[in-house]
Amino acid sequence: MVAVVKKSRSAGKPNRLYAKAVVTGFTKGKSNQKPNHSILKIEGVNTKEDTQFYMGKRVAYVYRAKTVKDDSKLRAIWGKVTRHHGNSGAVQAKFARNLPAKSFGSPIRVMLYPSKI
């Protein structure tokens, strides 16, 4: 008898435990910009209803620094998704420290925790 071994669909590939997003800017009024809330566009989220899953999820802006700290050049600024922004699937996130302006257009990670399901 020959044993059949099923290979998983992602054999050899690491699984990504976060959703990809892009920083599009800060929230603004007519004359004031508010750097404590950033606007994120999450990949694959196109409606206001789709953003409900991401409410309260943790967000990490991972960047590379020049100097080594704790045996790594990678750093992260952590935040949390607070509300939707508009009707096209963008969300607002509040960070522990305000994001730098150089982060606009750069990738950001939306972690899939804490989970509500």
C-alpha positions as CSV (number, residue, x, y, z in Angstrom):
1,M,0.0,0.0,0.0
2,V,1.3,3.4,-0.9
3,A,0.8,6.3,1.5
4,V,-0.5,9.4,-0.1
5,V,1.0,12.6,1.3
6,K,-1.0,15.8,0.7
7,K,1.0,18.9,0.3
8,S,-0.4,22.1,1.7
9,R,-1.2,24.8,-0.7
10,S,1.6,27.0,0.7
11,A,4.3,24.4,1.0
12,G,7.5,26.1,1.7
13,K,6.0,29.6,1.7
14,P,5.7,31.6,4.9
15,N,2.2,32.8,5.8
16,R,1.5,36.5,6.1
17,L,-0.3,37.4,9.3
18,Y,-1.1,40.9,8.4
19,A,-3.0,42.9,5.7
20,K,-1.0,45.3,3.6
21,A,-2.0,49.0,3.5
22,V,-0.6,52.3,2.3
23,V,-0.3,55.6,4.2
24,T,-2.1,58.2,2.2
25,G,-1.8,61.2,4.5
26,F,-3.1,62.9,7.6
27,T,-6.6,64.0,8.3
28,K,-7.2,67.6,7.4
29,G,-9.7,70.3,7.8
30,K,-10.0,73.4,5.7
31,S,-7.0,75.1,7.1
32,N,-5.5,72.7,9.7
33,Q,-3.7,69.3,9.3
34,K,-4.0,66.8,12.1
35,P,-0.8,64.7,12.3
36,N,-2.1,62.6,15.2
37,H,-4.5,60.7,12.8
38,S,-3.3,59.1,9.6
39,I,-5.3,57.9,6.7
40,L,-4.6,54.3,5.5
41,K,-5.9,52.5,2.4
42,I,-6.1,48.8,3.1
43,E,-5.5,46.4,0.2
44,G,-8.8,44.8,-0.9
45,V,-11.1,47.0,1.2
46,N,-13.3,49.1,-1.1
47,T,-16.4,50.0,1.0
48,K,-17.3,51.4,4.3
49,E,-18.9,48.1,5.4
50,D,-15.6,46.2,4.7
51,T,-13.7,48.5,7.1
52,Q,-15.8,47.2,10.1
53,F,-13.6,44.1,10.3
54,Y,-10.5,46.2,10.8
55,M,-11.8,48.4,13.6
56,G,-9.6,48.2,16.7
57,K,-6.9,46.2,14.8
58,R,-3.2,47.0,15.6
59,V,-1.1,48.8,12.9
60,A,2.6,48.8,12.5
61,Y,4.7,51.2,10.4
62,V,8.0,49.3,10.0
63,Y,11.0,51.3,8.8
64,R,14.8,51.0,8.6
65,A,17.1,53.2,10.7
66,K,20.8,54.0,10.2
67,T,22.0,52.9,13.6
68,V,21.8,49.5,15.2
69,K,19.6,49.3,18.3
70,D,18.9,46.0,20.1
71,D,20.8,44.1,17.3
72,S,18.5,45.4,14.6
73,K,18.1,48.4,12.3
74,L,14.4,47.8,12.0
75,R,12.0,50.0,14.0
76,A,8.3,50.2,14.3
77,I,5.7,52.8,15.3
78,W,2.5,51.1,16.6
79,G,-1.0,52.4,16.3
80,K,-4.7,51.4,16.2
81,V,-7.4,51.6,13.5
82,T,-10.0,54.0,15.0
83,R,-12.7,54.7,12.3
84,H,-13.5,54.7,8.6
85,H,-12.6,57.6,6.4
86,G,-15.0,58.3,3.6
87,N,-17.0,55.6,1.6
88,S,-14.2,54.0,-0.4
89,G,-12.6,51.8,2.2
90,A,-10.0,54.1,3.8
91,V,-9.5,54.1,7.5
92,Q,-8.1,56.4,10.2
93,A,-5.5,55.2,12.6
94,K,-4.0,56.8,15.7
95,F,-0.3,56.1,16.4
96,A,1.7,56.2,19.6
97,R,4.0,58.7,18.0
98,N,2.9,60.7,15.0
99,L,4.0,59.2,11.7
100,P,6.7,61.2,9.8
101,A,5.8,62.8,6.5
102,K,8.2,60.5,4.7
103,S,5.8,57.7,5.4
104,F,3.3,58.9,2.9
105,G,2.9,56.3,0.1
106,S,4.9,53.7,2.0
107,P,3.6,50.3,3.1
108,I,2.2,49.7,6.5
109,R,1.0,46.5,8.2
110,V,-2.5,46.0,9.6
111,M,-2.2,43.1,12.1
112,L,-5.1,40.7,12.3
113,Y,-5.4,41.1,16.1
114,P,-7.1,41.7,18.4
115,S,-9.8,39.6,16.9
116,K,-13.6,40.1,17.5
117,I,-14.6,36.6,16.1
